[in-house]
Amino acid sequence: MFPGFTIKGGANYNIDTRNNVYMNLGFLSKAPRFSNVFNNDNKEVLDAKNEKIYALEVGYNFNIKAVSLNVNAYLTKWDNRPLDATPTFTDPKTQDTYPYNINGINALHKGIEIEFGWKPIPSLQWDQVLSWGDWRWASGGRAYVYTPTGELIDSVDFNAKGVHVGDAAQFQLMESLRWEIIKYLYVSGSVTLFAKNYSQMDPASLSPQTNPNYLDENGDPRDSWELPVYYLVDVNAGYRFTFNKYKLDIRASVLNLLNREYISDAQNNDSYSTKTTNFDAGSAGVFFGVGRTFNASVAFSF
């Protein structure tokens, strides 16, 4: 049994009718994921513990008729944070590969987000969003490796302190425009840049037991491979028909308009794709993003 709870609190101060500042605090004790409690053979993983999340957020808002600005800074300490992808271990004696679960390790997330909107004329809206983060693992841990029948194969001690957390771009910049050509008819477009996106960590490659070269020239754990920077262009259009009290909305979108090829996610030192652990593109298993996509929708309301 893993009881959990959440405590949240905050305060807001209106400086005047246009400006306000705020602060939020929170603590979350979250039950571990099922895969961190039982392995694939329903064998209990010992010493499973709740995830514990400590969060601090401060922000500032400015609003007038044509301009809005929101600045938000956050600091999150995440103890016993589980990995997003199940790591694998290769038995050095048999070369067989086994997936395994770990209880989790600690991470520190910090960053700032800025949203800016401007209407130079009533029919034109310009929005900008900037998000910068620095998310890193803050400790190491021990993982136990079992066979599908529940036999303990080995344990892996690893050190991930300072390694970037993967599976999310920690720098994003979006520019968008929305133009209402006539009443109820609009077109919009956006360009979004994704950077500082790291592959997901493989704990086994950060262990002296499995990789004697896991430290860099400064004696620190080597960082996960950083994915190439990419950007996406999306366009949208829509029109609303009105019939007395009835409304018919027709919308259409083209996502990834330029049909760019990009890597959206990766597993660092992926043992399924390669036997090397060089912390680079040649050692990573990658997932390509979706190409050009069309969609349309019709909504009727009354």
Buried (B, 14 or more C-beta within 10 A) or exposed (E): EEEEEEEEEEEEEEEEEEBBBBEBBBBBBBBBBEBBBEBBEEBEBEEBBBBBBEBBBBBBBBBEEEEBBBBBBBEBBBBBBBBEBEBBBBEEEEEEEBBBBBBBBBBBBBBBBBBBBEBEEEEEBBBBBBBBBBBBBBBBBBBBBBBEEEEEBBEBBBBBBBBBBBBBBBBBBBBBEBBBEEEEEBBBBBBBBBBBBBBBBBBBBBBEBBBEEBBEEEEEBBBBBBBEEBBBBBEBBBBBEEEEEEBBBEBBBBBBBEEEEBBBBBBBBBBEBEEBBBBBBEBBBBEEBEEEEEEEEEEEEE
